[in-house]
Amino acid sequence: MIARLQQALRDYSALDWRVWMLAAIRAVNTGGLSLVLVFMGIYLVTERGLSMTAYGLIALAAHTGQSWTQGFAGLLSDRVGRRPVMIAALVIRSGVIAILGALILADAPIWILAVIIVVSSSLRGAFEPVAYALVADVVKPSERVVAFGLQRMGTNAGWAIGPALGGALIAQTSYGAVFFFAAPALLVSALLCLLLAEPERGETVDAGPRTSVVGALRAAFADRDAAVFLFGAFLFAFCHVQLFATLSVYAKATLEMSHAEVGQGYMVNGVLVLLLQLPAVALITHLTNRVALVVGSVLYIASFLAFGHAAALFGIIVAVTILTIGEVILAPAQQAVVAELSDPDKYGRAFGVMGTVQTLGVAISPLVGGIAFDLLGENGVAMWSTLALAPALMLAAFAWFARRMRSKLLS
């Protein structure tokens, strides 16, 4: 294992500088957004009187918009380049975040807030798949797990700081005012994107006849193995968003935790990803991507069951720790599999399809979690055991996919 850790360190040092820059951009972007967005459900449910089911419907609309823009942005970036798409998304979203903060300060009607939330979420979809495609453009196949693991570390560096700082700021000022700390972070991210060198024309090419998002999805799901993998990816997104959309409200309303304690729970997730991603990369290399998908799924089941038995902050931290170990194993393995199965000339399309499918999982997650909370929120064991059916299905999907891929390799 020591030898694998040393090799992982060497692999990190050999990565293209743009991979490191994108990780830094993700850290700044996520840090700014997580100052406020993790507390959106708490604000709407506990301060504006919205039910969790109604909040889930707003999230469903928001992430459905994001799902469509993921596919569109991925296809667009194959034609016009990665950098202009990412910069435009970050700059426009910065303004949208500032507007959302102003509307919250003005106690704007819920329907207006919902519209702006949908616009903000849709703009996120124009950044994520393009950034992943750029990573795939510039790394060797042997570097994929390391490179995508580094992206996860960048994202969670933001999560390590943002929610805890956001909780502290909300304790000192109003929730709406904190949005004005978040918006500049997106502008800084856009400025950092200006420093990125666009991949060579041979690396990012016009991917043949124009394809619609629907056409790209149909082509992907025509392959049974790819369809099962994408179903597992959909469930991963569904499960992971429960950590943010459902857990924050459950911790506040049922366990009566403070904003600061909720932020501390998310800080644990961010810090642990930074600490565990390197050994996780070494473990994935040892297990193979396919087995890593199965192991990570088992850990998600265990974490959901642990959430149900948590009675206070310590129990939440234990459950978050289990989930985070699953996250650092599952997430980079999934991205590496996408690159492995894709045409190198169409990485934008491939990661756009992946993003579209995963964001549908993100879209449905708050609604299902909200219904579970409204019906079973007072009984944590029943609520989280019911939600644990999702990672159990994810385990089944990834186990089937792993077996199929192993059979292909041996045939």
C-alpha positions in Angstrom: 0.0 0.0 0.0 2.9 2.4 0.8 4.3 1.8 -2.7 0.9 2.7 -4.2 0.7 5.9 -2.1 4.1 6.9 -3.4 3.1 6.2 -7.0 -0.1 8.2 -6.5 2.0 11.1 -5.3 4.3 10.9 -8.3 1.2 10.7 -10.5 -0.2 13.9 -8.9 3.1 15.8 -9.5 3.1 14.7 -13.2 -0.4 16.1 -14.0 -0.9 18.8 -16.6 -0.9 22.2 -14.8 -4.4 22.9 -16.1 -5.7 20.0 -14.0 -4.3 21.7 -10.9 -5.7 25.1 -12.0 -9.2 23.6 -12.5 -9.0 22.1 -9.0 -8.2 25.5 -7.6 -11.1 27.0 -9.6 -13.4 24.4 -8.1 -12.2 25.2 -4.6 -12.9 28.9 -5.0 -16.2 28.4 -6.8 -17.5 25.8 -4.4 -16.3 27.7 -1.3 -18.3 30.8 -2.4 -21.5 29.0 -3.3 -21.5 26.7 -0.2 -21.5 29.8 2.0 -25.2 30.1 1.1 -26.7 27.3 -0.9 -26.4 24.6 1.8 -28.6 26.8 4.0 -31.3 27.4 1.4 -33.5 24.6 2.5 -33.2 25.7 6.1 -34.2 29.2 5.1 -37.2 28.3 3.0 -38.5 25.6 5.4 -37.8 27.1 8.9 -38.0 30.8 8.1 -40.4 31.1 5.2 -42.7 28.2 6.3 -42.4 26.1 3.1 -42.9 22.4 3.5 -40.0 20.1 2.6 -42.1 18.6 -0.2 -42.6 22.1 -1.7 -38.9 22.8 -1.4 -38.2 19.5 -3.1 -40.4 20.7 -6.0 -38.4 23.9 -6.4 -35.1 21.8 -6.3 -36.6 19.5 -8.9 -37.3 22.4 -11.3 -33.8 23.9 -10.6 -31.9 20.7 -11.2 -34.0 19.7 -14.2 -32.8 23.0 -15.8 -29.3 22.2 -14.8 -29.6 18.7 -16.3 -30.5 20.1 -19.7 -27.7 22.7 -19.6 -25.1 20.0 -18.7 -25.8 18.1 -21.9 -26.0 21.3 -24.0 -22.8 22.8 -22.6 -20.9 19.6 -23.1 -21.9 19.5 -26.8 -21.2 23.2 -27.2 -17.7 23.0 -25.7 -16.8 20.3 -28.2 -17.3 22.9 -30.9 -16.4 26.3 -29.5 -13.9 25.3 -26.8 -13.9 24.7 -23.1 -12.8 28.0 -21.7 -15.4 30.4 -23.1 -18.3 28.2 -21.9 -16.9 28.0 -18.4 -16.1 31.7 -18.1 -19.6 32.8 -19.4 -21.3 30.4 -16.9 -19.3 31.7 -13.9 -19.7 35.4 -14.7 -23.4 35.3 -15.3 -24.0 33.1 -12.3 -22.1 35.6 -10.1 -24.7 38.3 -11.0 -27.6 35.8 -10.4 -26.3 35.0 -6.9 -26.1 38.7 -6.0 -29.7 39.2 -7.2 -30.8 36.2 -5.1 -29.2 37.7 -2.0 -31.0 41.0 -2.6 -34.3 39.3 -3.1 -33.9 37.4 0.2 -33.1 40.6 2.0 -36.3 42.1 0.6 -38.4 39.1 1.6 -39.4 38.6 -2.0 -42.3 36.2 -2.8 -41.3 32.5 -2.8 -42.2 32.2 -6.5 -39.6 34.9 -7.5 -37.0 33.2 -5.4 -37.8 29.9 -7.0 -37.3 31.3 -10.5 -33.9 32.7 -9.6 -32.9 29.5 -7.9 -33.7 27.7 -11.2 -31.6 30.1 -13.2 -28.7 29.8 -10.9 -28.8 26.0 -10.9 -29.0 25.9 -14.7 -25.9 28.0 -15.0 -24.0 25.5 -12.8 -24.7 22.9 -15.5 -22.8 24.9 -18.0 -19.6 24.6 -15.9 -19.3 21.1 -14.5 -19.2 18.8 -17.6 -17.0 21.2 -19.5 -14.5 21.3 -16.7 -14.4 17.5 -16.5 -14.1 17.3 -20.3 -11.0 19.6 -20.2 -9.4 17.3 -17.6 -10.1 14.3 -19.9 -8.6 16.3 -22.8 -5.2 16.8 -21.2 -4.5 13.7 -19.1 -3.3 10.3 -20.1 -5.6 7.3 -19.5 -3.4 6.1 -16.7 -3.8 9.5 -15.0 -7.6 9.7 -15.0 -8.3 8.5 -11.5 -5.7 10.7 -10.0 -6.8 13.7 -12.1 -10.5 13.3 -11.3 -9.6 12.6 -7.6 -7.8 16.0 -7.6 -11.0 17.7 -8.9 -12.9 16.2 -6.0 -10.3 17.5 -3.6 -10.7 21.0 -5.1 -14.5 20.8 -4.7 -14.2 19.6 -1.2 -11.6 22.2 -0.2 -14.4 24.6 -0.8 -16.8 22.5 1.2 -14.3 22.4 4.0 -14.5 26.2 4.4 -17.8 27.4 2.9 -20.5 25.9 5.1 -18.7 26.5 8.4 -17.9 30.1 7.4 -21.4 30.6 6.1 -22.9 29.4 9.4 -20.7 31.7 11.3 -21.6 34.7 9.0 -25.3 34.0 9.3 -25.0 34.1 13.1 -23.6 37.6 12.8 -25.6 39.0 9.9 -28.7 38.1 7.8 -28.8 35.1 5.5 -29.4 37.3 2.4 -26.3 39.5 3.1 -24.0 36.4 2.9 -24.8 36.1 -0.8 -22.7 39.2 -1.3 -19.7 37.3 0.0 -20.5 34.4 -2.4 -20.9 36.3 -5.6 -17.3 37.6 -5.8 -15.9 34.1 -5.4 -17.5 33.2 -8.8 -15.9 36.2 -10.4 -12.5 35.2 -9.1 -13.1 31.7 -10.5 -13.9 33.2 -13.9 -10.7 35.3 -13.8 -8.7 32.1 -13.0 -10.3 30.4 -16.0 -8.8 33.2 -18.2 -5.4 31.8 -17.3 -6.2 28.4 -18.7 -4.8 27.5 -22.0 -7.4 26.0 -24.3 -6.5 22.4 -25.3 -4.8 22.1 -28.7 -7.2 21.8 -31.7 -6.3 18.2 -32.0 -7.5 17.6 -28.5 -10.8 19.5 -28.8 -12.3 19.0 -32.2 -15.6 19.6 -34.0 -17.3 16.3 -33.2 -18.9 15.6 -36.6 -22.6 16.2 -37.3 -24.5 18.3 -34.8 -26.2 16.3 -32.1 -28.9 17.3 -29.8 -29.0 16.5 -26.0 -31.8 14.0 -26.6 -29.9 12.4 -29.4 -26.8 12.0 -27.3 -28.8 10.5 -24.5 -30.5 8.0 -26.9 -27.2 6.9 -28.3 -25.8 6.4 -24.8 -28.7 4.4 -23.5 -28.8 2.2 -26.7 -25.8 0.4 -25.1 -27.1 -1.8 -22.3 -23.9 -1.8 -20.3 -23.6 2.0 -20.6 -27.3 2.3 -19.6 -26.8 0.3 -16.4 -23.7 2.3 -15.5 -25.6 5.6 -16.1 -28.4 4.3 -13.9 -25.9 3.7 -11.1 -24.5 7.2 -11.7 -28.0 8.6 -11.5 -28.5 6.9 -8.1 -25.1 8.1 -6.9 -26.1 11.7 -7.5 -29.5 11.0 -5.8 -27.8 9.6 -2.8 -25.1 12.2 -2.5 -27.5 15.1 -2.6 -29.4 13.7 0.4 -26.3 14.8 2.4 -27.0 18.5 1.5 -30.7 18.8 0.6 -32.3 16.5 3.3 -29.7 16.2 6.0 -29.3 19.9 6.6 -33.1 20.4 7.3 -33.3 17.1 9.2 -30.4 18.1 11.5 -31.9 21.6 12.1 -35.6 20.6 12.5 -35.5 17.1 14.0 -32.1 17.0 15.9 -32.3 20.8 16.7 -28.8 21.5 15.7 -27.7 25.1 15.2 -26.5 26.6 11.9 -23.0 26.5 13.2 -23.2 22.8 14.0 -24.7 22.1 10.6 -21.8 23.9 9.0 -19.3 21.9 11.1 -20.9 18.7 9.8 -20.3 19.7 6.2 -16.8 20.9 7.1 -16.0 17.4 8.2 -17.0 16.1 4.8 -14.8 18.7 3.0 -11.7 18.1 5.2 -12.0 14.3 5.0 -12.1 14.4 1.2 -8.8 16.3 1.3 -7.2 13.9 3.7 -8.6 10.7 2.2 -8.5 11.3 -1.6 -4.8 10.3 -1.9 -5.2 6.9 -0.2 -8.5 6.4 -2.0 -6.7 6.9 -5.4 -4.2 4.2 -4.3 -7.0 1.9 -3.2 -8.9 2.4 -6.5 -5.7 1.6 -8.4 -5.5 -1.6 -6.4 -9.2 -2.5 -6.7 -9.8 -1.3 -10.3 -12.5 1.2 -11.1 -15.2 -1.4 -11.4 -14.7 -2.9 -7.9 -14.4 0.6 -6.5 -17.9 1.4 -7.6 -19.2 -1.6 -5.6 -17.2 -0.8 -2.5 -18.3 2.8 -2.5 -22.0 1.8 -2.9 -21.8 -0.4 0.2 -20.4 2.5 2.2 -23.3 4.7 1.1 -25.8 2.2 2.5 -23.9 2.1 5.8 -23.9 5.9 6.0 -27.6 6.3 5.5 -28.3 3.8 8.2 -25.9 5.6 10.5 -27.8 8.9 9.8 -30.9 7.3 11.1 -29.3 6.4 14.4 -27.5 9.7 15.0 -28.9 11.7 17.9 -26.6 14.8 17.8 -23.5 16.3 16.1 -21.2 13.4 17.0 -23.5 10.8 15.4 -23.9 13.0 12.3 -20.1 13.3 12.0 -19.7 9.5 12.2 -22.2 9.0 9.4 -20.7 11.8 7.3 -17.3 10.1 7.7 -18.6 6.8 6.4 -20.3 8.6 3.4 -17.2 10.6 2.6 -15.1 7.4 2.4 -17.6 6.1 -0.1 -17.6 9.4 -2.0 -13.8 9.6 -2.5 -13.8 6.0 -3.8 -16.9 6.3 -6.0 -16.6 9.8 -7.6 -13.2 9.6 -9.3 -13.9 6.0 -10.3 -17.1 7.0 -12.1 -15.4 9.9 -14.0 -12.6 7.6 -15.0 -15.0 5.0 -16.4 -16.8 7.7 -18.5 -13.4 8.7 -20.1 -12.5 5.0 -20.5 -15.8 4.2 -22.4 -15.8 7.4 -24.5 -14.5 8.6 -27.9 -11.6 11.0 -27.1 -12.9 13.4 -29.7 -16.3 13.7 -27.9 -15.4 14.0 -24.2 -17.6 17.1 -23.9 -20.6 15.1 -25.2 -19.8 12.1 -22.9 -19.4 14.2 -19.8 -22.5 16.2 -20.8 -24.5 13.0 -21.0 -23.1 11.9 -17.6 -23.9 15.3 -16.1 -27.4 15.3 -17.5 -28.2 11.9 -16.0 -26.6 12.7 -12.7 -28.3 16.0 -12.4 -31.7 14.3 -12.9 -30.7 12.3 -9.8 -29.9 15.6 -8.1 -33.3 17.0 -9.2 -35.4 14.2 -7.8 -33.4 13.8 -4.6 -34.7 16.8 -2.6 -38.3 16.0 -3.6 -38.0 12.4 -2.5 -36.1 13.4 0.6 -38.6 16.1 1.3 -41.5 13.6 1.1 -39.7 11.2 3.4 -39.0 14.0 5.8 -42.6 15.2 5.9 -43.9 11.7 6.4 -41.2 10.2 8.6 -39.0 13.1 9.8 -39.8 12.5 13.5 -38.5 8.9 13.2 -35.0 9.1 11.9 -34.4 5.3 11.7 -37.5 4.8 9.6 -36.8 7.8 7.4 -33.1 7.0 6.6 -33.7 3.3 6.3 -36.3 4.0 3.6 -33.9 6.4 1.8 -31.2 3.6 2.0 -33.1 1.7 -0.6 -31.5 4.1 -3.2 -27.9 3.1 -2.4 -29.0 -0.5 -2.3 -30.2 -0.1 -5.9 -26.9 1.6 -6.8 -25.0 -1.3 -5.4 -27.0 -3.7 -7.6 -26.5 -1.6 -10.7 -22.7 -1.2 -10.2 -22.2 -4.8 -9.3 -23.9 -5.9 -12.5 -21.8 -3.4 -14.5 -18.6 -4.6 -12.8 -19.4 -8.2 -13.6 -20.2 -7.4 -17.2 -16.9 -5.4 -17.7 -14.9 -8.2 -16.1 -16.5 -10.7 -18.5 -15.6 -8.5 -21.4 -12.0 -8.2 -20.4 -11.7 -12.0 -19.9 -13.4 -12.9 -23.1 
